[in-house]
Amino acid sequence: MQSTDLGNKESGKIWHRKPSPATRDGIIVNIIHNTSDYHPKVLRFLNVAFDGTGDCLIAGDHQGNIYVFDLHGNRFNLVQRTAQACTALAFNLRRKSEFLVALADYSIKCFDTVTKELVSWMRGHESSVFSISVHASGKYAITTSSDTAQLWDLDTFQRKRKLNIRQSVGIQKVFFLPLSNTILSCFKDNSIFAWECDTLFCKYQLPAPPESSSILYKVFAVTRDGRILAAGGKSNHLHLWCLEARQLFRIIQMPTKVRAIRHLEFLPDSFDAGSNQVLGVLSQDGIMRFINMQTCKLLFEIGSLDEGISSSAISPHGRYIASIMENGSLNIYSVQALTQEINKPPPPLVKVIEDLPKNKLSSSDLKMKVTSGRVQQPAKSRESKMQTRILKQDLTGDFESKKNELPDGLNKKRLQILLKGYGEYPTKYRMFIWRSLLQLPENHTAFSTLIDKGTHVAFLNLQKKYPIKSRKLLRVLQRTLSALAHWSVIFSDTPYLPLLAFPFVKLFQNNQLICFEVIATLIINWCQHWFEYFPNPPINILSMIENVLAFHDKELLQHFIDHDITSQLYAWPLLETVFSEVLTREEWLKLFDNIFSNHPSFLLMTVVAYNICSRTPLLSCNLKDDFEFFFHHRNNLDINVVIRQVYHLMETTPTDIHPDSMLNVFVALTKGQYPVFNQYPKFIVDYQTQERERIRNDELDYLRERQTVEDMQAKVDQQRVEDEAWYQKQELLRKAEETRREMLLQEEEKMIQQRQRLAAVKRELKVKEMHLQDAARRRFLKLQQDQQEMELRRLDDEIGRKNLTENQEALAKEMRADADAYRRKVDLEEHMFHKLIEAGETQSQKTQKWKEAEGKEFRLRSAKKASALSDASRKWFLKQEINAAVEHAENPCHKVTAVVSLRRGDLDTDTHREKMIRRPRRKAAIYKPRRENAEETNPVNTFNLASSIVQE
C-alpha cells in the first residue's frame, strides 16, 4: 500500500509508482495531510465527492483546504482555501470544472477548479448544511440542514423554493432520484414523500413500515435506475422499498455485530443497466460491508476495527471507493481488486435438455466411474456394496461440449438456441453475455501500460477529422485508438480504424478496458486477412463476398458489373464501419448478438445478405452516386430478415466458396499479456512507417520553417501594425495638436476680447473713479468750506454770545444800579414817610402804615416777577442758540441765514432794547393783569416789560 503525504504542496503526483492494490484490502493509495510547521499536526479530511466521470474527486479538510485528485492523470491540486471547515461537497455540476461546498458559517459557495475563483455565494440556511444533492441535468441542487431544505437554480444561483417544517419534525435527507425529475424528502418521523421537481406537486407518500421491524431511518440510498430505496438507522435491519410499487418488499438483517448503520451506498456496475445489486453498508464499527441484495451474501468489506471508516463515496462507474478514515486520512480503493464475484453471471434463463450422442465409441475409448451407495441400518452394515458402472461417452460430443463451455458458467450452444428463439439477447445481460462469448481476459496491467504511453501521434488531431460533439466520447475514442496503435503499429496507419471502433467506444465509453478488448478481439477474429493487402482494402475478403454473391444472386452481381460497381463500393463500406452507418442502435446490437455468437465468417455473410435483401432498391439504382449514398445511409430494411438470410446463406453456401473454410475459428485474447498482432505485410508497414516518419520529419521541418516564416511574418505584420498604429497615433496626435491649436487660438481670441472688455471696464472704472475722486474732492473742499464757515459762524456765535453776555451784564448792572437808586429812593421816601407818620395822627399813622405794607408787598412781588422774566428770557435765548446750532449742523447754509437773521434779530432786539431803555420813564401797567399772559408768551415783550419796570 502506497502512502502520500500532501504536506504544504499545492500540486503533485498522487502515487510515485504504478499502484498494484492487493485483493485483501484493495487500497490503491492512502493520502494523509500533515503540516510541516514547528508543531506538526494532522489535517483531517471531512468530506469527499466524485465528479460525473468517476476519474476525479474532491476532498476537504477541517481547515478549509479543498483538493482535486485526478486518478486517471495521477495528479492532485489544491484548488481552494476557504479558511473554515466544509460540511458537504458536490462535484457533479453541469459545468464540469465547478463544485459546491457547504461551509461552517451555513453558507454554500461555488468555486471553479480551473480558475480557482469564486463563482457564486449562496446564503439562506440558519444551521449547518449536511447534504447537497444535484439533479441529473446539473441544473438544480438541493441543500439540506436540520431545519430546512432549499432548492437552488445553478444557472442563476438563485433560490427557487424553500421547505419549511415544524420544529418537532426534523429533516433527515432531501435528494433527487437518479435519472428522474423526482425529489425524495425523508423526515425524522419516518415519513417519506416524493415530489415533482418542476411543480413541487406531491406524487406519493410511502406507507409506514411494519411495527415488527420499525426503525428510525437515518441513512438512505437509491439505485441508479431510481427503483429501489434502501433505508437504515440505529438497528441491524435494512429496509428495501420498491418505489414503483411504493411498498416495502424486503428486510435484510445484518450480522449481530452491526448495531447501527451510518452510511448506505449502492455499488454501480456497467452491465446492470442501473439496477444495482450490491449495497455498501457502513456500520458503527467503522467497517463497510458490501452485500448482494438478491442472495444476501457478504461479498467483501473494507475498513477494520483498528482503521475504521468515517464516510465513503463510490465513483459513478463503480471502479473506485474513496473513504475518509477515522484517523483523518483518505483511502482510495480499487473495486476490481476487492471483488471477484460481483460480475458473476445470473442463473441461465433457459435450461436445455440435450439428447444422448448418436455416435458411440467402445468402452476402451473413455471410462467414467460413477459411485452410488445407499445408507443402511447398522445391523446390516456388512451387506453394503459398492457398485461401479462404466458409461460410454462420445469423445467428439465431449470435445464439442468443452468447446461450447464459456467462462462464468455459460454455454455457447445454449446461448445460440436462446438467440434463435428470441432473436437477440436480453438487454439487461447483453454486455455480460458478450464478455463471456468473447472470453475477454480483462488484462488491467497490460491495458494500463498501453494507456500510460499517452496519445499516439497519429491521433493527436483526431477531432479535426472526426468532430465529435461529446468531448468525453472523443477523449475515450482517442485513448482507445492510441492503445490499439501502441499495441500494433499498423493501426496507426489504418484509415478506417476510427469508423470501425466508434460504435464500440460509444457503447463501452464507461469501461475503456472492455472497449479495447472487444475491438481487439473483433480485429483478431472477424477482421482476419483484412491487412494482407494493406494499405489497400482486403481484396481477398472482398473476393470471398463477391463469390458468395455470385452464387446466390447472379442478377444483382451482373447489375453491379454493368454499372461498374465493385465490391469496394457495395461491400467494403459495410465492413469498415461494421454496419454502424446503415443500422440503428437497436438493429446494430441485435446484429452483433448474432455475429459474436457465430463463426467469424458470419460477418462476411451479413454483407452478402444485406445486398440480397436490398436487391429491389439496388436494381433500381443506375448512378454511382446513388450506390454510394445507399451504402452509407440507413435504409428501410428489416434486420430480422437480414439475419435469417445470413443463417440461410451459412447453411446453403457450398464449401468451396464458403468463407468459413478460409477463416480460422474464434481465438480469444491471451490472459496477462495481449498477443502480438503481425498479420500484415511488415515490409510495407515498415516502409510506410519510415516514409511516414520521413514525411513527418519533413513536415516538422516544414512546420518549423513555416513557423519561422510565420513568426517573421507575424513580426513583420506586428511591426506593420505597430507602424500603422504609430502613424495613426501620430495622425491623431497631429489632429489633436491642430485641434488644441485651434482651441488655443479661440481661447486667445476670447482672452483678447476679454482683455478689451476688461480694459473698457477699467477705463469706465477709472472714469468713475476720477468722477468719484472729483466728487469726493469737491465734497471735501465743500466740507472744509462748510467747516470753515461753521468755524466762522461758531466764532460769530461766540462773539455774539460774548456781546450778549456783555450787554446782559451791562443791562444787569444798569438794572442793579436802577434798583439801588430806586431802593435808595424808596428808602428815602419811606424815611420821609415814616417821619410824616410819626408826625401825623395815630389814625393816619395806622393808615399810612398799612399802605406802606401793601406797597412793600407789591414791590417785592414786582421784583420777583422781573427776576422770573429775566430767567425766562435767558432760557429762551439759550434754546434759540441750541436750535440754531442743530439746524446749522443739518443745513449749514440755512443755519447761516438763520444765525444771520437771528443775529440781526438780536441786533434789532438790542437796538429796540436800547430804544426802550432810552425812552422816557412812564408808569408800567403793573396793575393790568390782562397783559401779563401776553407778556409771558413773548420774551421780547417780557424783556421790555422788565426794562420798563426797572426804569420805573
Buried (B, 14 or more C-beta within 10 A) or exposed (E): EBEBBBEEBEEBEBBEEEBEBEEEBBBBBBBBBBBEEEEEEBBBBBBBBBBBBBBBBBBBBBBBBBBBBBBEEBBBBBBBEBEBBBBBBBBBBBEBBBBBBBBBEBBBBBBBBEEEEEBBEBEBBEEBBBBBBBBBEBBBBBBBBBBBBBBBEBEEBEBEBEBEBEEEEEBBBBBBBBEBBBBBBBBBEBBBBBBEBEEEEEEEEBEEBEEEEBBEBBBBBBBBBBBBBBBBBEBBBBBBBBBEEBEBEBBBEBEEEBEBBBBBBBBBBBBBBBBBBBBBBBBBBBBBBBBBBEEEEEBBBBBEEEBBBBBBBBBBBBBBBBBBBBBBBBBBBBBBBBBEEBBEBEEBEEEEEEEEBEEEBEEEEBEEEEEEEEEEEEEEEEEEEEEEEEEBBBEEBEEBBEEBEBBEEBBBBBBBEBBEEEBBBEEEBBBBBBBBBBBBBBBEEBBEBBBEEEBBEBBEEBBEEBEBEEEEBBBBBBBBBBBBBBBBBBBBBBEBBBBBBBBBBBBBBBBBBBBBBBBBBBBBBBBBBBBBBBBEBBBEBBBBBBBBBBBBBEEBBEBBEEBEBEBEBBBBBBBBBBBBBBBEEEBBBBBBBBBBBBBBBBBBBBBBBBBBBBEEEBEEBEEEEBBBEBBEEEBEBEBEEBBBBBBBBBEEBEEEBBBBEBBEEBEBBEEEEBEEBEBBBEEBBEEBBEEBEEEBEEEEEEEEEEEEEEEEEEEEEEEEEEEEEEEEEEEEEEEEEEEEEEEEEEEEEEEEEEEEEEEEEEEEEEEEEEEEEEEEEEEEEEEEEBEEBBEEBBEBBEEBBEBBEEBBEEBEEBBEEBBEEBBEEBEEEBEEBBEEBEEBEEEEBEEBEEEBEEBEEEEEEBBEBBEEBBEBBEEBBEEBBEEBBEBBEEEBEEBBEBBEEBBEBBEEBBEBBEEBBEEEEEEBEBEEEEBBEEBBEEBBBBBBBBBBBBBE
